[in-house]
Amino acid sequence: MDLSYFQKLSQAKILVVGDVMLDRYWHGDTGRISPEAPVPVVKVSKLEDKAGGAANVAKNIAYLDGQVSLLGIIGNDDNGSSLQALLKSEKINSQLISQDDAPTIAKMRVISRHQQVVRLDLEETFLEAHSELLLQKLTEIVDDFDVVLFSDYNKGSLAKISEMIQVAKAAGKTVLVDPKSKQLADYRGADFITPNLNEYTAAGGIKGDEQVLADCARKIIAECGIGAMLLTRSEQGMSLITPSEKHDFAAQVLEVSDVTGAGDTVIATLAVMLGTGMPAKQAVEVANVAAGLVVAKLGAATVSPEELSAKLTQYLRETGEQYQAPTQEILHHIELARQRGEKIVFTNGCFDILHAGHVRYLAQAKARGDKLVVGLNNDASISRLKGPERPINPLDERATVIGALASVDWVIPFGAVEENDTPAKLIEQVKPDVLVKGGDYKVEEIAGADFVLANGGTVEVLEFVNGCSTSNVIKKIQSN
């Protein structure tokens, strides 16, 4: 697999069209039963809003650094305003159309002790006139995108999806559909549809053995005029079925925590990778790995390019390739993690020859928070600090090894010019909650400590493992 496509993620221009929703969560503790009825009383302590439905698909694309716009219907109400604010915070270009005669679809959940107590759905099926508005808007803006993704939750926004697909294909766009209709002919002209097994069987698909499944799927896409079917099969992974081929992809997760939103992640990842120009089979392979990551998380989660590339590096270990995201993209994902309430830890070093002391030290640093950022001296910086014979290993190789560690979330090089041999300027960009340094330093001697402390963070000094050092490793090699 060619991981160079990961350098083109931000070039993918994708329009998501479909049923947008606001997912609202009330969190609280339960300590008694209501005197009014035999139901628990939940004392709400936290309110959380999330983008749902087609908006969650768009969010997944944004987290993968794709350029994404979202087209859908909302009500002229507070829930619609909340959803618009969420989209803005997630860097999603809103093309939502407000209407007075229909409310914003909202799913209200009460959560206590990690259990859902009740869900309240506020929704009305949209009218054909609402779908006509989306069709008109799509016609106006479709030329601005490479990929058009339809996210159908059967709420009425896509009543005119046949005409919408015709518009997108006439404009030369790649079209993906996450289907809900049992009549898959409604999606005639789509390049890819991504049903799960239940949706496949509801549309007349037969499971049977692998040959029966493949033959039936091919018959469906031929009769419905669809390019290919990506069938998601839960613990059996995925199957990409075209008129002439079937490619199976094994599930990439050992322990499932929550399958919520996994289908959104699959089609979002597929859209982004196709938007970079990646061939379909490879794009599905990446989407399958993304699904494995997201189902290991709780809730409608997302994956970042760094998570995905690190997992792919393990998955494709024999290729020796590792994607290094540009600094600005990493800083963006750090900020998103901060917005989710995650604690950011920063440390830095040369890490020229990785040894057990480094691995233990980085694991200890990660334990101080939720995400670990490693500032990595570049080659010129190491030569200035250690001498002209160093580094032993160049920056790309050091970043690959460090980035593959389970404790490390992001690697950012520094030291472009001589005055930047300390990570002080990088620390000001990262804004960590915890700054960690190894050795016998005093806090006031650590570069960037004053900035972190002034911003309410903490600084910790960890002891290095005795007997473990790069210099000792080099001396041992030279003595032999």
Secondary structure, DSSP 8 states (H G I E B T S, - for coil): --GGGGGGGGG-EEEEEE-EEEEEEEEEEEEEE-SSSSSEEEEEEEEEEEEEEHHHHHHHHHHTT-EEEEE-EEESSHHHHHHHHHHHHTT-EE--EEESSS---EEEEEEETTEEEEEEEE-----HHHHHHHHHHHHHHGGG-SEEEEE--SSSTTTTHHHHHHHHHHTT-EEEEE---S-GGGGTT-SEE--BHHHHHHTT---SSHHHHHHHHHHHHHHHT-SEEEEE-GGG-EEEE-SS-EEEE----SS-S--TTHHHHHHHHHHHHHHTT--HHHHHHHHHHHHHHHTTSSSS----HHHHHHHHHHHTGGG-------HHHHHHHHHHHHHTT--EEEEEE--SS--HHHHHHHHHHHTTSSEEEEEEE-HHHHHHHH-TT--SS-HHHHHHHHHTSTT--EEEEE-SSGGGSSSHHHHHHH--SEEEEESS--GGGSTTHHHHHHTT-EEEEE---TT--HHHHHHHHHH-
